[in-house]
């Protein structure tokens, strides 16, 4: 029996990891729309605020246009719970994802109606309203319970479970029309009623507990902020960082506040409300954001420079383009994974022992300096301008972030340079293998593969050749169960990971490969969306 338990536990852990990975990448769908929403909201509200803007008159056409843009951005934040419901259902559905999406939409409205009706018929509304922010009007429902994004995620998980279980169900012939995918919205609606009733009674207790937990983290001050920054960075290799930070952004775990008479939960909701109202951005709210800027804008480019300077002379020309383009992406957009995985797999000590610690310290330092610069996607220069510089230093203290950033540039450069040389870390350009230098440049490899393939292969496009190499690197077409992607990673569920060829996958342009059980993540950076599309289209042509 003990032997059996030892064999089952790793499988259970891998299954849990796989489920969390899928849920994390499903969060990326609604998160992807936040940058444009934040841009409209941030710029529009700043320029239409009479205390901030001196050249946009309230009666002017420009003022009215900016007001429309502001409202357009604001509504996206207002319906985030609904967006997450649909996104989770789509992300976790195995097949017929459009059915899962529609079922989730229906179920979410039924759940809220069930909550509203339960409050009206079985509960004391006046007593519930004594808890700030618990009761609100939402999507046409009056006096419903504020379950926020977490309520949406719960309903999305329920619908995804029901969908995967019943989308192929066969009913008796007289009821056959209601079988298959037609059964999913039916069962989802019925279960949503039950979920709504349960949430109506359970949520007040849960909301009180999570609010208290948020207060506890806030009382930890700079140390709590350090832990947040450290854990956030340390989870990057697993791809579960989305699961970690989202509750801080969208629930009471990230704080509660009253802005313009409205009680709000979640750091992101509070931050943008303060941005719209012209208030000073509270550092306790922005502590989940500001610390990324010194890392993304200064630390990573400096680390890339250190890797370039420590590369072997014969390889410097080959790694220059890779490191430079990755540095620009990090500085402008905050997309860092191509750089991070360049040294993660070469030295876990450099990643976890140095980089993650410095990340945590960055969050703590800017928090102590009262910095209040938020973002919607990541901590790059574009977000920094919109949410830091444009609102003004008196509201965001963005100058303090620049000071920390400059210091961090020197720290990252000299620490990385010392560690690489001291421990002979095989960062890009420090391996005698020529192939290692070409992880992100695949022309020579593709040329070699073309010579080895049949005459038919000469008619293949470059994208198809890459798709063939990816399939081979994943152990063959029969080994692939599911293919998906997030902002930077190709995420694949395999029958077995024993046949994965990591080197071949790296030759397709991957910055790194992460394997956990039968779940594999291939890191390509922002180009992953096109790679996934080309891969899926090629698979359809050969099936």
C-alpha positions in Angstrom: 0.0 0.0 0.0 2.7 2.6 0.8 4.3 1.8 -2.6 1.0 2.4 -4.3 0.6 5.8 -2.6 4.1 6.9 -3.7 3.2 6.2 -7.3 -0.2 8.0 -7.1 0.9 11.2 -5.5 3.1 12.5 -8.3 0.2 11.8 -10.8 -2.2 13.7 -8.6 0.2 16.6 -8.3 0.7 16.7 -12.0 -3.1 16.7 -12.6 -3.5 19.6 -10.2 -0.7 21.4 -11.9 -2.2 20.8 -15.3 -5.6 22.2 -14.1 -4.0 25.3 -12.6 -2.0 25.8 -15.7 -5.1 25.7 -17.9 -6.9 28.1 -15.5 -4.0 30.5 -15.5 -3.8 30.7 -19.3 -7.6 31.2 -19.5 -7.2 34.3 -17.4 -5.1 35.8 -20.2 -8.2 36.3 -22.5 -9.9 39.0 -20.4 -6.5 40.3 -19.2 -5.5 40.9 -22.8 -8.2 43.5 -23.2 -7.2 45.5 -20.1 -4.3 47.4 -21.7 -6.6 49.2 -24.2 -9.3 49.7 -21.5 -6.7 51.1 -19.1 -5.3 53.4 -21.9 -8.7 54.8 -22.6 -9.5 55.2 -18.9 -6.1 56.5 -17.9 -5.6 59.1 -20.6 -9.2 60.1 -20.9 -9.8 60.6 -17.2 -6.6 62.5 -16.7 -7.3 65.0 -19.5 -10.9 65.5 -18.5 -10.2 66.1 -14.9 -10.4 69.9 -14.3 -7.8 69.7 -11.6 -5.3 68.0 -13.9 -6.0 69.4 -17.4 -5.5 73.0 -18.3 -6.0 72.9 -22.0 -9.2 70.7 -22.5 -12.3 72.9 -21.8 -15.3 71.1 -20.4 -17.6 72.3 -23.1 -15.3 71.5 -26.0 -15.7 68.7 -28.5 -12.4 67.2 -27.4 -13.6 67.0 -23.8 -16.8 65.2 -24.8 -14.9 62.8 -27.0 -12.4 62.0 -24.2 -15.4 61.4 -21.9 -16.8 58.9 -24.3 -13.4 57.1 -24.5 -13.2 57.1 -20.7 -16.6 55.6 -20.3 -15.7 53.0 -22.9 -12.7 51.9 -20.9 -14.5 52.0 -17.6 -17.2 49.6 -18.7 -14.7 46.9 -19.4 -13.5 47.0 -15.8 -17.1 47.0 -14.7 -17.9 43.7 -16.5 -14.7 41.8 -15.7 -16.5 39.2 -13.6 -18.6 38.3 -16.6 -15.6 38.2 -18.8 -13.7 35.9 -16.5 -16.7 33.5 -16.3 -16.7 33.1 -20.1 -12.9 33.0 -20.4 -12.5 30.2 -17.8 -15.2 28.2 -19.5 -13.6 28.6 -22.9 -10.1 27.9 -21.5 -11.0 24.7 -19.7 -13.5 23.3 -22.3 -11.9 20.4 -24.2 -14.0 20.7 -27.3 -16.9 22.9 -28.6 -15.6 25.9 -26.8 -18.2 28.2 -28.3 -20.9 26.1 -26.5 -19.1 26.4 -23.2 -18.8 30.2 -23.7 -22.6 30.6 -24.3 -23.4 28.3 -21.4 -21.2 30.3 -19.1 -22.8 33.6 -20.2 -26.3 32.2 -19.5 -25.2 30.5 -16.2 -23.6 33.7 -14.9 -26.8 35.7 -15.3 -28.9 32.9 -13.8 -26.5 32.7 -10.8 -26.8 36.5 -10.2 -30.6 36.3 -10.5 -30.6 33.4 -8.0 -28.5 35.4 -5.6 -30.7 38.4 -5.9 -33.9 36.5 -5.4 -32.5 34.5 -2.5 -31.6 37.8 -0.7 -35.1 39.2 -1.4 -37.0 36.2 -0.2 -34.9 34.6 2.5 -32.4 37.1 3.9 -32.2 40.4 5.7 -31.1 43.0 3.2 -30.5 45.7 5.8 -28.2 43.5 7.8 -26.3 42.5 4.7 -25.8 46.1 3.8 -24.0 46.7 7.1 -21.0 44.9 5.5 -19.4 47.6 3.2 -19.3 46.6 -0.5 -21.2 43.3 0.0 -24.4 44.4 -1.7 -24.4 46.3 -5.0 -26.3 46.8 -8.3 -24.7 45.0 -11.2 -25.6 44.2 -14.8 -29.2 45.3 -14.2 -29.6 43.3 -10.9 -30.6 45.5 -7.9 -29.2 44.6 -4.5 -27.3 41.5 -5.6 -24.2 40.2 -3.9 -20.8 41.5 -5.0 -19.0 38.2 -5.8 -16.6 40.1 -8.0 -14.2 38.2 -10.3 -13.9 35.3 -7.9 -17.6 34.6 -8.3 -17.2 34.7 -12.1 -14.3 32.3 -11.9 -16.3 29.9 -9.7 -19.2 29.9 -12.2 -16.7 29.4 -15.1 -15.2 26.4 -13.4 -18.6 24.9 -12.8 -19.7 25.4 -16.4 -16.4 23.9 -17.7 -16.8 20.8 -15.5 -20.4 20.3 -16.7 -19.5 21.0 -20.3 -16.6 18.5 -20.4 -18.8 15.9 -18.7 -22.0 16.2 -20.7 -21.2 17.7 -24.2 -21.4 14.2 -25.7 -24.3 13.0 -23.6 -26.8 10.8 -25.4 -30.5 11.0 -24.3 -33.4 8.7 -25.3 -34.6 9.2 -28.9 -37.6 11.3 -28.0 -35.3 13.7 -26.1 -32.4 13.4 -28.5 -32.6 17.1 -29.5 -31.7 18.1 -26.0 -28.6 15.8 -25.9 -25.0 16.6 -26.7 -24.0 20.2 -26.7 -27.7 21.3 -26.4 -27.7 19.8 -22.9 -24.8 21.9 -21.6 -26.6 25.3 -21.3 -29.6 23.5 -19.8 -27.7 21.7 -17.0 -25.5 24.8 -16.5 -28.6 27.0 -15.9 -30.1 24.5 -13.4 -26.8 24.2 -11.5 -26.3 28.0 -11.6 -29.5 28.3 -9.5 -28.1 26.1 -6.8 -24.7 27.9 -6.9 -26.5 31.2 -6.5 -28.4 30.0 -3.5 -25.3 28.6 -1.9 -23.3 31.8 -2.6 -26.0 34.0 -1.1 -25.5 32.3 2.3 -21.8 31.5 2.1 -20.4 34.6 0.5 -21.0 37.0 3.4 -18.7 34.8 5.6 -16.2 34.3 2.9 -16.0 38.0 2.0 -15.4 38.9 5.6 -12.6 36.3 5.9 -10.8 37.3 2.7 -11.1 41.0 3.6 -9.5 40.2 6.9 -6.7 38.3 5.1 -6.1 41.4 2.9 -5.9 43.6 5.9 -3.4 41.2 7.5 -1.1 41.3 4.4 -1.4 45.1 4.3 -0.3 45.2 8.0 2.9 43.3 7.1 4.0 46.5 5.3 7.2 46.3 3.2 7.9 42.7 4.2 4.5 41.6 2.8 5.2 43.5 -0.4 8.6 41.8 -0.6 7.0 38.4 -0.3 4.5 39.3 -3.0 7.2 40.4 -5.4 9.4 37.3 -4.7 6.6 34.8 -5.1 5.3 36.5 -8.3 8.7 36.2 -10.0 9.4 32.7 -8.6 6.1 31.4 -10.2 7.1 32.6 -13.7 8.7 29.2 -14.6 5.5 27.3 -13.8 3.2 29.7 -15.6 1.0 29.9 -12.4 1.8 33.6 -11.7 -1.6 34.6 -13.2 -3.4 32.5 -10.6 -1.3 34.1 -7.9 -1.7 37.8 -8.7 -5.3 37.9 -9.9 -6.9 37.7 -6.4 -4.8 40.7 -5.3 -5.9 42.6 -8.3 -9.6 41.9 -8.2 -10.7 40.8 -4.7 -10.6 42.2 -1.2 -7.3 40.4 -0.8 -5.7 43.4 -2.6 -7.5 45.9 -0.3 -10.7 47.8 0.1 -11.4 51.5 -0.2 -14.1 54.1 -0.7 -13.6 56.3 -3.8 -16.2 59.0 -4.6 -18.7 57.4 -2.3 -18.3 54.0 -3.9 -16.9 51.0 -1.9 -14.4 49.1 -4.0 -12.5 45.8 -3.6 -9.3 44.8 -5.4 -6.1 46.8 -6.0 -6.8 47.3 -9.7 -10.4 48.5 -9.2 -9.3 50.9 -6.5 -6.3 52.2 -8.5 -8.3 53.0 -11.6 -11.1 54.6 -9.5 -8.4 56.9 -7.9 -7.0 57.6 -11.3 -10.4 58.7 -12.6 -11.2 60.8 -9.6 -7.9 62.7 -9.7 -6.9 61.4 -6.3 -3.3 60.5 -5.2 -2.7 56.9 -6.0 -2.4 55.0 -2.7 0.9 53.2 -2.4 -0.8 50.4 -0.5 -2.9 49.8 -3.6 -0.1 50.2 -6.1 2.3 47.9 -4.1 1.2 45.0 -6.4 2.3 46.9 -9.5 5.0 49.5 -9.0 7.8 47.1 -8.1 7.8 45.6 -11.6 9.0 48.8 -13.3 12.6 48.8 -12.0 13.0 45.2 -13.0 11.4 45.4 -16.5 12.7 48.7 -17.6 16.2 48.7 -16.0 17.1 45.3 -14.4 16.6 43.0 -17.4 18.3 45.3 -20.0 21.2 45.6 -17.7 21.3 41.8 -17.2 21.2 41.3 -20.9 24.2 43.7 -21.3 26.1 41.6 -18.7 25.3 38.4 -20.6 26.5 40.1 -23.8 29.8 41.3 -22.2 30.5 37.8 -20.7 29.7 35.9 -23.9 32.6 34.4 -25.7 34.1 36.7 -28.3 33.4 34.4 -31.2 29.7 34.3 -30.2 29.0 38.0 -29.4 27.8 38.9 -32.8 25.4 36.0 -32.7 23.8 36.8 -29.4 23.8 40.5 -29.8 20.5 40.6 -31.8 18.8 38.1 -29.4 19.7 40.0 -26.3 19.0 43.5 -27.8 15.6 42.6 -29.1 14.6 40.9 -25.8 15.8 44.0 -23.9 13.7 46.3 -26.0 10.7 44.1 -25.5 11.3 44.1 -21.7 11.8 47.9 -21.6 8.8 48.9 -23.7 6.2 46.2 -22.9 7.4 44.4 -19.8 7.6 41.0 -21.7 10.6 39.4 -20.0 10.3 35.6 -20.4 12.7 35.3 -23.4 15.4 36.9 -21.2 14.4 35.1 -18.0 14.5 31.7 -19.5 17.9 32.5 -21.0 19.4 32.2 -17.6 16.8 30.2 -15.6 17.8 27.0 -17.3 21.4 27.9 -17.2 21.4 28.7 -13.5 18.5 28.2 -11.1 20.6 29.9 -8.5 20.9 33.0 -10.6 17.1 33.0 -11.1 15.8 32.1 -7.7 18.7 33.2 -5.5 19.4 36.5 -7.1 16.7 37.6 -9.6 13.7 36.7 -7.5 15.2 38.3 -4.3 16.0 41.5 -6.2 12.4 41.5 -7.5 11.0 41.2 -4.1 13.3 44.0 -2.8 12.2 46.2 -5.7 8.5 45.9 -4.7 9.4 46.7 -1.1 11.6 49.7 -2.0 9.1 51.5 -4.2 6.4 50.8 -1.7 8.5 52.5 1.0 9.0 55.4 -1.4 5.2 55.8 -1.7 5.3 55.1 -5.5 1.8 54.6 -7.0 2.2 53.6 -10.7 -0.2 50.8 -11.8 -0.5 49.0 -15.1 -2.9 46.7 -17.0 -0.5 44.2 -18.6 3.1 44.5 -17.4 5.6 47.0 -16.1 7.1 48.4 -19.3 7.8 52.0 -20.4 4.5 52.3 -22.3 2.4 51.6 -19.1 4.8 53.8 -17.1 4.1 56.8 -19.3 0.4 56.3 -19.2 -0.1 55.5 -15.5 2.9 57.2 -14.0 4.1 60.3 -16.0 0.8 61.5 -17.4 -1.1 61.6 -14.1 1.8 63.6 -12.6 4.5 62.9 -10.0 2.5 64.5 -7.2 0.0 61.7 -7.6 2.2 58.7 -8.6 5.7 59.5 -7.3 7.0 58.1 -10.6 10.4 59.8 -10.2 11.2 57.6 -7.2 10.7 54.5 -9.4 13.2 55.9 -11.9 15.8 56.5 -9.1 15.3 52.9 -7.9 15.5 51.7 -11.6 18.8 53.4 -12.3 20.3 51.9 -9.1 18.9 48.5 -10.1 20.5 48.8 -13.6 23.9 48.9 -11.9 23.1 46.1 -9.4 21.8 43.8 -12.1 24.7 44.4 -14.4 27.5 43.8 -11.8 25.8 41.0 -9.9 25.0 39.1 -13.1 28.4 39.7 -14.6 30.1 38.5 -11.3 27.9 35.4 -11.0 28.3 34.4 -14.7 32.1 34.6 -14.5 32.5 33.3 -11.0 30.4 30.1 -11.6 30.9 29.9 -15.4 27.2 30.0 -16.0 26.3 29.0 -19.6 24.2 32.0 -20.5 23.7 32.7 -24.3 27.0 32.9 -26.0 29.0 31.1 -23.3 28.6 27.5 -24.6 31.1 26.0 -27.1 28.1 24.5 -28.9 27.2 26.7 -31.9 23.6 25.4 -31.7 23.1 26.9 -28.3 23.9 30.4 -29.7 21.3 29.9 -32.3 18.3 29.2 -30.0 16.5 32.1 -31.5 17.9 32.0 -35.0 16.7 29.0 -37.0 17.8 29.6 -40.6 20.8 27.3 -40.6 18.8 24.5 -38.9 15.9 24.8 -41.3 18.3 24.6 -44.2 19.8 21.4 -42.8 16.3 19.9 -42.3 15.3 20.8 -45.8 18.2 18.9 -47.2 17.3 15.8 -45.2 13.6 15.7 -46.0 12.0 14.5 -49.2 11.5 16.5 -52.3 8.0 17.4 -51.1 9.4 19.3 -48.2 11.0 21.8 -50.6 7.5 23.1 -51.2 6.8 23.7 -47.5 6.7 27.3 -46.1 9.0 28.3 -43.3 6.1 28.2 -40.9 5.2 24.7 -41.9 8.8 23.6 -41.5 8.8 25.0 -38.0 5.5 23.3 -37.2 7.0 20.0 -38.3 9.9 20.5 -36.0 7.6 21.4 -33.1 5.5 18.3 -33.6 8.7 16.1 -33.8 10.1 17.9 -30.7 6.8 17.1 -28.8 7.2 13.4 -29.5 5.0 13.2 -32.7 1.5 14.0 -33.6 0.0 11.0 -31.7 1.7 12.2 -28.5 -0.2 15.6 -28.6 -3.5 15.8 -26.8 -4.2 19.5 -26.4 -2.5 22.7 -27.8 -3.1 26.2 -26.4 -1.1 29.3 -25.6 -1.0 32.3 -23.3 0.8 35.6 -23.9 4.3 34.1 -24.3 4.0 30.3 -24.1 2.8 27.4 -26.2 1.1 25.1 -23.7 0.7 21.5 -24.6 -0.8 18.4 -22.9 1.0 15.3 -24.0 0.3 11.6 -23.7 3.8 11.2 -22.3 6.7 13.7 -21.9 9.3 10.9 -22.2 9.7 11.5 -25.9 10.0 15.3 -25.8 13.2 16.6 -27.5 14.0 19.9 -25.7 16.9 20.7 -28.0 14.8 20.4 -31.1 12.1 22.6 -29.6 14.7 25.2 -28.8 15.9 25.1 -32.4 12.5 26.4 -33.4 13.1 29.7 -31.6 12.1 28.7 -28.1 13.7 30.5 -25.2 13.1 27.6 -23.0 11.1 24.5 -22.3 9.3 23.7 -19.0 8.0 20.2 -18.3 5.7 19.2 -15.4 4.4 15.7 -15.8 2.7 15.5 -19.2 2.2 19.2 -19.3 4.8 21.2 -21.3 5.3 24.9 -21.9 7.5 26.1 -24.8 8.4 29.7 -24.3 8.4 31.7 -27.6 7.6 35.2 -26.4 4.9 37.4 -27.9 5.1 35.6 -31.3 3.6 32.5 -29.8 0.1 33.4 -31.0 1.2 33.1 -34.7 3.2 30.0 -34.0 0.1 28.3 -32.4 -2.1 29.3 -35.3 0.4 28.0 -37.9 0.8 24.8 -35.9 -2.9 24.1 -35.6 -3.5 24.9 -39.3 -0.7 22.5 -40.3 -2.0 19.7 -38.0 -5.4 20.1 -39.7 -3.9 19.6 -43.1 -2.2 16.3 -42.2 -5.0 14.7 -40.2 
